[in-house]
Amino acid sequence: MSRRGSQHSDFNRPPQSSASSSTAGGRGRGRGRGRGHSAPSPPVQTSYPPPAQTSSAASLAPSTAAPPRAVAPVPASAGPGPSRPPPVQASPAPVSGSGAVTTTAPSPAVHSVTSALEKQLTLETSAPSSSKANRYPDRPGFGRAGRKIQIRANHFQVQVGVQEIYHYDVAITPEITSKKVSRDVIDLLVRAHRESILGNRMPAYDGRKSLFTAGPLPFEIKEFKVKLGDNDEPGASATPTSSRKKREREFRVTIRFASKTDLHHLIQFLSRRQLDCPQETIQALDVVLRATPSENFDVVGRSFFSPALGPKGPLGSGTEYWRGYYQSLRPTQMGLSLNIDVSARAFYEAIPVLDFISKNFRLDFRRPLPDQDRVKIKKALRGIKVQVNHGQNIRRYKVTAVTKEPLRALMFNDDTGTKKSVVQYFQEKYNISLQYTQLSALQAGSDTKPIFLPMELCQIVAGQRYTKKLNEDQVTALLKATCQRPHEREDSIRKIVRQSKFSADKFARHFDIQVREDPVTLDARVLPPPMLKYHGSGGESQVQPKMGQWNMINKRMIAGGTVEHWTCLNFSGRIHRDLPYQHCQDLAEMCNSKGMRFKESPALPITSSPSGQIENALVNLHKQCKQANVGLQLLIIILPDVKGSYGKIKRICETELGIVSQCCQPKQLVKPNRQQYLENLALKINVKVGGTNTILNDAFVRRIPHVSDVPTIIFGADVTHPQPGEDSSPSIAAVVASMDWPFVTRYKGVVSAQKHRDEMIHDLYIGDPAGGIPHSGIIRELFRAFRISTNRKPERIIFYRDGVSEGQFNQVLLYEMDAIRKACNSLEENYLPPVTFVVVQKRHHTRLFPANHGARDTTDRSGNIMPGTVVDTTICHPREFDFYLNSHAGIQGTSRPTHYHVLYDENKFTADELQILTNNLCYTYARCTRSVSIVPPAYYAHLAAFRARYYIEGDASDAGSSTGGKGVLASFEVKLPSVKGNVANVMFFC
């Protein structure tokens, strides 16, 4: 690589060696710098024009970030409807001090980047604002590109008549952990004292610490005593002899005035006269609208579930789904909007415990439980509430353990101090002859004062949420039961709104809140699909997709990779012995026909191995390659017939042996028509050996705004968290970056383990030279890889960040932008390429429906809105730069658009430029000939993070079994193996 750069540049230094493993507690990473024994892939054939070569001697100019703009007051919208709101006016004069981030001091003062960034984000305009509010970019106008259409969204306009809302703090003693019980206490208080003490107010309570009223209560602080009937047996009962009657619990409730909420601030914000959003006001109104359903239904997050909201259905393994709906109040351009969507959730079936065990485990109840089965049952039942009804009252208990001893061996001291067996007690007390005395008993209460419950007498209490990970069959059953076409989903949502009867709701009427029953109609646009470029040697060198899809007929990959040395391992025992060879020949023929150079004969003979010998087979194959001096470029693997080996295979190949692999499903090999399957395999194999399938034609002719003019690197980043209950597993961060400017289709990925459920990516930049910690981190690694690949330094950054909720915007932006700045400055003094930071949100509940469900000009074959449909009006943020994009064609059910929210933009994108770029990139996803629902760099980061999860699968399986999960977590470290260098340099995650 050229060494003509600045003498202070760190771009030109050879990559430093990295540790071979990483830990969740120590910010280690699997970065793919280990050295495998496989030879690197040969160069790919390409018809690319060579990138323009420029001298790297001159340092890049500092970024010229756009200063924050003052928002001029604009008239409030006249009302709902599809009309566009007035444009946000920008002051032409720059704001003093806004460019601080562009003049960051050299590396000795890198620490000043944080304060500079915070200064630029802080609101410094003449419009009123909170002193602590952070400023995200104003909307640069509305998009105009594309064909205009009208659609509907599951948003319902809300109007508020009340002028003042009073907020009161609630303290309940003794403390209650259950929101339901807390609501019961406040409900009793209100019913008893509403007219006499509460001034006839109708308080809305959030179930925790906050209570809201429309007008003041006649006191500032007051204490109440409330007696609540106790339906559950207390967990500290000593023995089964405690035959207590239902008792009452007494609580002291203190209500104290906290603040008065002025809705004028909210009105000013919605009309874009106020810059910071009054979240406390919106929260208060949201609590009011949620008060009635919180009383009537089971509450899960922002959703409500009940058998009354729709028929239940089985999911298998002792679970069932309940139907319900999601509800959330949001500030939008049309004013306040109530977002309502149908939902479904897994619950435990209300069945006998023995039936639940039978559905999950194959056990003979006539024999004592083996210890390993007892542990499994304990894990499945711990924390579940069960009820028994053999006494005068139905009693409920929370399962804490399963006894090691069988029921017939359990003894306790009765009220007279006589030692008695549990079996004898039930016979004498309730005249019950227990049948399964050889089984263990369920244990409730504490270890010092346990309560023993015979399994055969226990039934699972209805309405308990199933929080564990659903298995594949359960997921399939849930999707099948809840999948609805767009017109069906919209009808279901309308039905929920009608059933909610907001006009008659006691809380809504008391606070003078009105909710429209019709979903909002809004303007949208359908962006045209991009022209895609293929190799000129094929029959078609260009194609414009239709309805979000195209095919590879008469097309050849723009840059076909070369596979000289390959072989195949078969782990399936059910397919014919000649089928692996035939499959490989067909696959080689397909790859060659699509533009690759794939040698037809394998470097080593194709072999079969038992599915129980996966690791030995892979290691032996690797040894054979070394002995034969063969640098294996690709290993084709036919997976075992039984699922569960994919992760193990990928971990061994990618982190231990340095082998690029392509797995194949045995069931696909026996299908008569396999052309589409082979074509998809060829697409994946090509990018795994360094090739490129297709590029945007606009990239080829250098006319993508803010990408083609200067070297631009596009990032995708995501953090995935372990499933609920896995308290010891780390979160996995993954970052990918484009390596082939100006074509932005080939990406390199880096993965990193970090603390459990930590959303910020901590390894973007690591370093403290003054403290003896050298510069390192993900950003530096990917920047230097970009320099090696393109012989240019990135002069612009576009960062798509997935997996961030709205409440984390500020924290993630400040931390990760600061890391990007420090990483750039550590590579070269005053090196600050301008950044556009976009959050990608898929986990939301906005759905878009055709205005006319039967219209062919606005729907695809599935009945969904068309690919390329974009919305940046009406339901979007009143001031900030965000939009909804439905970039893909629906297959089944109702499509979910992706929400893009710009948190930082120094590149000064217009609405059309960013929307078109994002939509066009969705057609460059390497694994299929369809546009995808989220921008590919974010998609690839998601895939890479899940791939890394396989690398540590099973390493922490028993570490979180203690009830003190957080304490275990604090000292637990999980090693993340490094991806071998030759694998890490290609798109192994595809």
N, C-alpha and C positions, 0 to 999 in steps of 0.2 A: 504494500500500500504506500502511496505517496507520503513523504514526510515533509511536504512543503508548508505545512500549517504553522501557526504561531508557535513559538518556542514554549509558550505556556499552555498549549493545547494538550489535553489528555486524550483526544480522539486518536492520536497516532501511536499511542502506546499499545503493546500487545496485550491481549486479554489476560487478566490475572487468574490464577487457578483458584477454584472455589472448593469448599468442603464437599465431601461426597454425600453428606446427609444434612438434614435440617431439623430443627425442633420448633415446636409451637411456642415454647417460652423464650427461645433465643433468636427469633427472626431468621432462622435459616431457610434456605430455599433449595428446591430441586431445579437447577438452572441449566442442566444439560451440558456441563463442561467436562464431565468425565470422558475418558477416551475408550471407545469400544474397539473391538478388533476388526469390525467390518470396514471395508473400504468405502470412501465417500462416493456418492453417485457421480457419474460422468456428467459433463456439461449437457444441458438440454439443447435441442435444436430449436431455433426461434427465428421468427421473421420480424422481430422488434427492430425498429430503427434505433441506432445507438443513442443513448442519452447525451444531451449537450454537455460537453466537458468544459468546466470552468476552473480557473485556478482556485485552490483552496488556501492560498496564502493570506488573502484578506479575511479579516474577521467579519462575521455577520453583524450587521447594524442592530442596535438594540430595538426591541419591538416598539412600535408606535401604537400603543393601546389607545382606543377611543376613550376620551374622558367621560365620566358620568354626565348624563344630560338632565337638565331640569325639566320636569313635567309641567307643562302649562295647564291651568284649570280648563276643563272642557265640560260642556253641559251634560247632565245625567241623561241616560238613555230614556226615551219616551215610554218604553215598555218592551215586552217580549216580542219575539218574532224573528224571522230569518234575516232581517236587515243587518248590515254590518255596523258595528259601533264606530263612532268618529275616530279618526286616526289620532294616535298619541303624538302631540307636538313636541319637538325637541328644540332646546335652546341652541342657537349656533355658537354661542360663546363658550369656550372651554371653562371648566370649573377649576379653580385654584387648587393645586396640589394633587390633581387626579392622576398625573403621570408618574407618581413616585415609583411604581413598580418597574418602569422602563429604565430607570437610572440606578438600578441596584449596584451597590458598591462591589468592587472586586472581591475575590474569594476570602480575604481576611475578614470581611464584614458580611459574609453570607448570612449571618444570623439576622441581618436587618431586612431580609426578604419578607419575613412573616409580617412585620409591622408595616412594611410598605404595601403588601397585599391587603392587609386589613384596612389600611387607610384608603386604598382605592375602592374597596367594597363598601366602606362606611358612607352613609348618605350625607352628602355635603351640598345639598341644593336648597333653594329658597322654599320649596314646598315643605309643609309641616311633616315631621317624622319623629319617630322615637330615636333617642340618642344611641340606642343599642342595635337598631335595625341594620341589616346588611342589604346592600343594593345589588340585585341581579340585573342583567341587561334589560333595557326597555325593548319592547317589540319594535323592530325596525320598519314597521308597516305591515300590511297584510299581503299574502301571496296573491298573485294574479294569474299565474301559469295554469294551464289545464282547462278542461271543459267544465263549465259550471253546472252543478246539479243541486237539488235539494234532498236532504235526508232527515231522518229523525234520530234522536238520541234518548237514552233512558234517563234524562234529566228533567225535573219538574220544577217550574219556577215557584219561588217562595216569596211572599210579601209579609212584612212585619209591621204591625201598627203600634205596638207598645214602644214608648220612647225611652224608658229607663228600666234596667234589670238590676236587681240587687243580688249580690253574691254573699253567701254566708258560709263560714267554715263549720264543719260538723265533726265533733269528736265523740266517739262512743266508747264507753268503759264498762266492762272489760273489752279489749279490742276484738273485733270480728274480722276474720279473714274472708268470709264468704260475702260476695256482693248481694246474693239473694237474701241472706239472713239480715244484712244491713238494711236492705230495702223493706223487709218485713217490719223491722223495728221502727223505721221512719214512717211507714204507712200506718202503723198503730198509733204513733204519736200524732200524726196529722188528723186521723179520724177522731181521736179523743179531744184534741185541743184546737182544731181549725177555727171554730167560731168563737171560742172563749178566749184564747190567748194569741192565736196567729193572725188575728185581724181579718179572718175569712179569706186569707190568701191560699193559693193552690201551689205549694212548693214543688219544684221539679228537682229530683235528687239523682246524683250520678252513681250512687252505690258505694262511694268512697268518702271523700272529704268535702264535697261541694254541694251546696243547695242554692237554688235560684228562685227568686220570686219577682212577680210583676208589680213592683211597688214595695215600699219598706214594711218590715214587720214592726209591731209596736214596741220593740225593745232592741237593744244592741247586743246583749248577751243574756242568755237564760239557760238554766239547766232543768232537764226533765227526767223523770223516772219512768221507764217502760218495762212492763213484764210480758215476756214472750213465752208462749208454750213451747216446751222442748219435745219434739217428736223423735229425736234420735237419742239412743242410749249413749251416755257419756263414755269416752274411751277409757276412763280410768276405773271402771267397775272391776271389783276384785275377782269375783268368781261367778260361775253360772248361778249361784244361789242368790244373787242380788236381784230379787224380783221386785224392783221398784215400780211405783206407779209413775205415770206421766207427771213431770214436774215443770215448774215455771222458772225461767231465768230472768233476773232483773238487770237492766242496763241503765246507766246514767248517760244521757245525751246532752251535750252542750252545743248550743247554736250561737255562733258569734258573728257579728257583722264583719265582712272583710273588705268589700269595695262596692262601688256603684258603677255599672257599665253604661256608658253613654252611646247610644246607637248612632249619634251624629258622626262619630269617627268612622263607623262602618259604612255609612252612606257616602261619606267623603272618599273613602278608599274605593268603593265600587264605582264611583264616578270619576276616579283617577285624579282626585284633588289631594289625596293623602297617599303617601308612599308606602308606609308599612302597614301590613295587614293586622287588624285587631283580632288576633286569634282567640282571646278570652271571650269576646262577644260572640263569635261564631260557635265556640264551644258551649256557651250558655244556651244558645238557641238550639244547638244540636241535642243537648241534654233534654230540653223541653220536648222536642219531637220524638225522642226515644223513650220518654217516660212511660207511656201507655204500653207499647210492645214489651218493654222490660218487665212490666208487671205480669204480662200474659204469657210470654214465651221464654224458652231457654236462651240465654244470651251467650254468644260466643264472639268475642271481639266486637266488631261492628255489625254482626249478623244476628238474626233471630231464627230459632228453629222450634218446630212443634209438629206433632202429628195432625194438628188442626189445620196446618198450612198445606197439606197434601199427603197423599198415601205414602206410608213407609214401604221399604223393600229390603230384602236380604242381600248382604254382601258376602256372606260366608264367614266361617271361623268365629261364629258367635257375635257377629256385628251386623248392623243394618244401617240404611241411610234414612235420614230425616230431611224433609224439604224445608226450606225457609227462604229468607231474603236478606240482602245487604242494604244498609241505609246510611247515607252520610251527607251532611250539609257542606256545600262548597261555595266559595266566592267565584263568580264567573263574570264574563262581560255582560250577560243579561241580568245581572244581579245575583241574589242568592239562589242556588240551585240544589234541589234534593236529588241525589243520585241513588236510584233504587235498582237492584238487580236480583234475579232469582239465584238461589244457592242451594247446595246440598252438603251434608256433613255425615261422617260416620259416627254412630253411637253403638254402645253395647246393647245387645238384645236383652230384654228382661226375661231371662230363662233360668232354670235351675243351674246351680254351679256345676253339677255333674254333667249336664248336657253341654255346657260351655267347654268343659275339659274334653269331652268326647269329640267335639267339633275341631279341637286344636291338636289333640294328641291321641295316638293309638295306644290305649291302655286297657289292661284287663283289671277291672275293679275288684275281682275276686282275689287278687294278689296284692301284697304290700308294694308301695311305691318304691321303685329304685331311686337312689339318692339323686341321680342326674335328672330324672323325671320330676322329682319333687322340687328341685331348683328351678326347672322350667315353669312349673305350675306357679311357684311363688312369684317369679318374674311376671307371669301373665296376669296374676290376680292382685298383686300388691297395689294398694291405693284404691281399689274398687270398693264401692259400697254394696253390701249384701244385706238382705233382710230375712228375718225368721218370724214365723207366725204361729209357733207352737204354744205360746202363752196367751195371756189375756189380751195383750196389745202386740201390734206389729212393731218389731224393734229393728233398727238399722245400725250396722257396724261398718267401720272401714277396715279392710283386711290389711294387716301389717306383716304377716308371715304365714308360713305353713310349717306345722310342727314336724320335727324330725322323727318323733315316736309315732307309731300308729295310734288310732283313737282308743283302742282297747287297753293301751298301756298308760294312758294319761290319768293322773290322780290329782286330787286337790283336797283341801281341808274345808269341810262345810261349816255352817254357822256354829255347830257345837264343838268344832275342833276335831271331828272324826274324819279320818282319811277315807276318801270315797273315790271310786272311779267315775269318769265322765259317763261311761255306758250305764253304770248302775244309777247315776243321778237322773238321767233322762227316763229310765224305766220307772223309777219310783215317783219322780216329780210330775211327769207328763204322760206316763203309761205308753211311752214310745220305745219300741224294740228296734234299735239301730241295726241296719242290714250290712253296712260296709265298715265294720270296725277295724279292718286291716288297713284302711286308708288313713292318711294323715288327716289332722283336723286343721281348719282355718283358725288363725289366731288374730284376735283384735285386742285393743287396749295396749298396754305397755309390756315390756319384758318382765318388769317386777310385779305387775298385777295383770296377768294375761286373762283373756276370755277365750275359751275354747269352743269352737262352733263346728259341729259335724257337717261335712260337705253336703250330705244328702238332705239336710234340712234348710240349706241356704239357697236363696234366689237372688240373682243380680238385680239391683234396683234400677228401675227405668230412668231414662233421661241422662245417662252418663256419657260424656263425650269420649270417643276413642281417639287418644292422642298419639298412639304409636304409628309407625310407618305402615301404610297399607301394602299388602303384598300385591303381586302382579294380577292375580285373579280378582282381588277386591277392587283394584283400580279399574280393571276392565268392566266389572259389574257396575261400578259407580258411574263411569262414563256412559255406558250403554243406557243406564236408567235415566240419566239427567241430560243426555244430548238432545238439544232442541233446535230445529230449524229457526231461522230468524223470525218468521211470522209467528211461530209458536212461542218463542221466548218473549217477543213483544207483547203478545196477548197475555202471557202469564204475569208480566210486570204490570200491565194495566189492571189486571184482576187484583193484584196485591194492593195497588194504590186505592182501588175502589173499596176493598175490604178494610183498609186502614181508616177510612172515613175521617180524614183530617178535619173536615168541616164540623164534625160533631165531637171531635176529641176534646176532653175536658181541659187538658193542659194547653193545647193549641188555642182554644177559645179564650182561656184565661189570659194568655200572653198575646192575644190578637194576632195569631199567625195563620196565614192562608196558604194552602198548597194547591196549585192547579192540578187537575186530574188528567190532563192530556200532556203527553211528552212533547218536548220542544221540537219545532221544525227549524232547521238551520241550513245555511249555505255551505256547500262543500265544492271541491274541485277534483276532477280525475286527472292526475298527471299522466302524460304519455309514457309508455315504456321506453327504455333506452335502446339504441342500436348496439348489438353485441358483435364483436369482431372475432372471427375464427381464421384459421390458417388458409392462405390463398390456394393451397394445393387441393382443397376439398371442393365439392361441387358448389357449396355456398360459403362465401367468405364473410357474409354478414347476415344477421337475422334480427328481426324485431319481434319480440315475444308477443303473443296474444293471450289475453286473460291470465297473465302471470306465468305462462309456461311456453316451452318450445321443446324441440327434440334434436338429437344428434344425427339425424338422417342426412347424408351427403355433407357432413361437416367433419373437419379435423381440428384437433386441439391447436390452439395458437402456439403453444410451446410444448411439444411432446417430450416426455422424459425417456430415458434409456434404462432398460433393465437387461443387463448381460448375465448376471449371476443370481439365480433364484432357485428355490425348491419348494416342496410342499410337504406338510405334515398333516396326516389325517387322524383325528381322535374319535371319529364316529364309527361305531360298530355295526350300524344297521344298513349302511349303503353298500352297494356292490363294490367289490375290490377294484374293478376297473374304472369306477366312476371318478375317483380323484384325478387320475391321469387325463381322462377325457375332459373333465372340468377345466383343468389347467390349460389344455390345448385350446379349448374354446375361448378361455379368457385371454390367452396370448394372441389369438386371432383377432378378438375384439379390440384389444389394446393397439395392435398394429394397424387395424382398419381406421382407428380414430386418431392416428398421428403419432403414436409412441413407437419406439424401437424396442421391441420386446422379443428376446431370443426364445425360440420355440422349445428348445431342449433345456431341461434343468441342469444346474451345475452339479447337483448331487441327486441321487435317485429319490423319487417320491416314495415316502414310507408311511406306514400306519403304526399307531401305538395305542395301547389301552388308555382310556380316559383317566385312570387312576395313576398314570405315570407321566403326567404332563411335564413336571419340572425336570425329571430325568431325561425325557425325550428331547426337550429343548437344549439342555446342557450338553447332551451327547452330540446333538447336531452341531452345536457351536464348536465343539472340539474337533469334529470331522472337518469343518470349514477351515480351522486353523491348520490342521494336519495337511489338508489338500491345498493350502495357501489360496483359499477362495475368499474373497471379500464379498460376503452375501449382501446383496442390495435389497432383496425382498423375500420374505417368507410367507407363503400362502398357507393358512391354517384352516382346516375344516374342523369346526367346533364339535365337542362331544354332543351326544343326543340329549343329555340332561343339562339344563341350564345351571349356571353358577361358576363357570370356569373362565369366562371372558376376562374379568379383572385380573385374575392370577396370571393369565397368559400375557396380558399387556404389561403387567408389572415386571415379569421376568425378562421379556424381550426388550423393553425400553429402558429399564433402570439397571439391569444386571448384565445383559449380553450385548446391548447395542445393536439390536436387530429391528429393522422396519418390517412390520407385519401387516397382513391383511386377512382378517377373519371372515369365514364364510359359513352361513347356516346350512347344515346338512339337508334340511327340508327343502331349501331352494334348489339344491342340486338335482333333485328327482322330478322337478316340474318339467312338463314337456316344452313350454315356451319360456325360455330363460333370457331372451335378448335384452329386455329392459334391466333385468338384474345384472347381467354381465356388463351392460353399458354403465350402470351406476358404480360397479366395482372398478371399472376402468377409470372413471372420473376420480375416484378416491385414490387409486394407486398412483395416478399421474402426479398429483400434488404431493404424495408421500415420497416420491423419488425426485422431487425438485422441479417438476413441470408446472405448466399453467394451462388451465382448460380454456378459458375465454377471458377477454378483457372488454371494457367499455370502448366503443368506437370513439367517443369523445376524448377518452384518455389517449387513444392511439394518435389522434390528430391534435392533441394538446389544446383542448378548449374546455376543460373543466374549471370553472371559476374557483379561485383560492386553492387550487391543487396543481394545475398544470404549469402555472407561471414560475414557481420556485419549488425546490425540493420540499415535499410535504410528507410528513409521517402521520399515519392515521392509527390511533391506538384504540383498542377495546379492552375493557377491564371489568372484572366481576369478582365477587366474593361469595362463595357458597358455604353454607353452614350445615353442621350435622343434623340428623333427624332428631325430633324431640325425644328426650330420654337418654341420648348419647352425650352425657355431660362431660366426658373426658376427651372426646374427639376434638381436634382443632378445626378452626375454619380454614378454608383453602382459598387463597387469592390467586388469580390468574390474570396476566396481562399479555396481550398480543399486539404486534405492531407490523405495519406493512413494510416490506423489504424491497419492493420493486418499482419505486417511483420512476416514471410517471403513471404506472399502470394500476397501482394500489389494489392488487388482487392476491398477492402472495404474502403470507404472514409468518412471523416467528413468535413462538409462545414461551412464556416463563411462568412457572408456578411457585408458590410460596406457602408454607404453613405458618399460621399465626394463632393468637389466642382465641379461645372458644368464643364464638359469636361476636367477634370484633369486626365491625363493618369497614373500618378504614384500612387501606392497604399500607402496611407499615414498612415494607421493603422497597418502596419506590425509590427512596434514597437513604443510604446509610453512610454515615461518616462524621467524624469529628477529629480532623488532623491535629488540632491543639490538644485533644485528649488521647491521642495515640490511636484513634480508629481511622483507618484509611478510607478514602472514597470508594463506595461501591453501591450496588442497588440495581433494581430492575430497569429504571429509565436509562442509566448509563450503559448497561449491557445492550439494550435494544438500540440505543443511539449509535453505539460503536458497530453493532452488526449492520445497521443501515448504511453507515459510512463504508464499511467493507463491501457491502453488496452493490451500492450505487456509485461509490467514489465521490459522494457529496455529503455535506452535513445537512441535516434537516433545517430548513429555514421557516417552517410553519408546522404547528402541531394542531391536530384535530383529535380530541380525546372523547370517545364515547364510553360513558361509565354506567354500567348496568347494576341493578340490585340496590339502589339507594331510595329510601322512602323520603317523603317530603320533610319529615321531622329531622332528618340527618343531612339535608342539603348543605347547611352552613358549615357544619363540622367537617364533612367530607371535603367540601370545596376548599376551605382554608388549609386543611392538613395536606391534601394531595396536590393542590396548586403550589403550595410552599415547597413540597418535595420535588416537584417538577422543576421549579426555579432553581433550587439548590443543586439538583443533579446537573442541569445545564451549565450553571456557573462553575461547577467543579470540573467540567470537561474543558472549559475555556473561559477565561476572564471576560466578563461583560457579554457572554453568549446567552441571549434571552430571546429565543424565537417566539413570536406571538402565538397565543394559545386560544383555542375555542373548546370549552368544556361543556359537554352535553350529557345530561342524565337520560338514560333509557329506561322507561318504566313499562313493564308488561303486567305487573301485579296491580291492576286497578279494575274498577268495575264499570267503566264507561263502555257502552255497546252502541254501535251505529247501525241503523236499519234503513232500508230503502223507503222512500216516501210512498212508493207504489210497489208492493211486494211482487207483483207480476210483470213489472216492466223489464224487458230484456236489455234496454239501453242503459240501465243503471244497476243491474245485478249480474252475478256470474251464475254458473250452472248449479251451484249449491244454494242459490237464493240470497247470498250475501252481497254486500256492496262490492263494487269492482276493485280490483287491485289498482293501487295508485290513488285511492280516495284520501284526500287530506282535508283536515279541518283546523282552522286557526281563528275562528270567530265564535261568538255566542257562548259556548261552553268552556272556552279556554280562559286563561288567567286575564284579569282586567288590564294588566299593564305589561307583564313579563313576556319573554320570548318563548312560547311553547306552541306545540301543535300535536294533533293526533294524526297518525299515518297508518292506513291499512294497505300495506305494500304487497300482500299475498292474496292468492285466490283461496276461497274456502273449500274445504273438503267435506267435512261433516259438522253439524252443529252451527253455532253462530261465531263468526270470526271476532277476534279481539284485536282492536287496533293497538298500536304501540304509541305511548305518549313520550314525546321528546321535549325536554325542558333545558333551555340554554342557561347555564349558571355563570358563564364567563365567556366573553367574546372580544378578543383583541383583533380578530381578522375581519371584523365588520361585515359579516354575512348579511345579505338581504334575506327576507323570508323565502323568496323563490329559490335563491341559491342553495340554502341549507336544505330545504325540503326536497328539491330535485336531486341534490347530491345524495341525500340519505335514501331516497327512493331508488335511485339508479344503483347504488351500492348493493341493495337487496337482491339485484339480479346477478351478482358476481359470486354467490355462495357456491363453493367448489363441489359439494357432494350431490347435487341434483340439477336438473334443468328446469327449475322453478324458482320464482322469486320467493323469498322467505319473509317471515313476519317481523323480524328485528334485524337491524343493520349487521352485516356479517362479522365485523370485528368484535362486536359485543357477543354475537353468537359463538364465535370461535373461543373467546375467553371463557364462556360458559362451558363449552365442551372440554377445554383444557383443565378447568377446575374440577370437573367431574372425573376426568381421567386420573388426575392426581389423587382423588379420593380412593381409587382402586389401589394406589401404591401403598396406602396405610391401612387398608381394610383388614380388620382382625387384630391389628396391633394394640388396640385399646379396648377390646371386647369386654374385658372383665373389670376394667379400672373404674368404671362408674357405677358399680353395683351397690356401693355404699349409699345409704340414705343421705349422707352429707355430701352430695355431689359436688357442690361448689368448693368445699374444702379439699376434696380429692383433686379437683381441677387445678387449683392454685399451684400445686407442686408437680403436676404431671406433664411430661414432655413426650411428644410423639415425633419420631424421626420421619422425615420425608426424603426418600432417596432421590438422588440426582438423575435426571434424564441424560443418557449418554450423548456425547457431542454430535455424532453423526445422525442421531435420531432427532435431537433438539433443533437441528438446523433446517428441518423440513416440517411440513404441516402434519405431524404425527397424530394430532388430535382429531383429524378428520375421519 
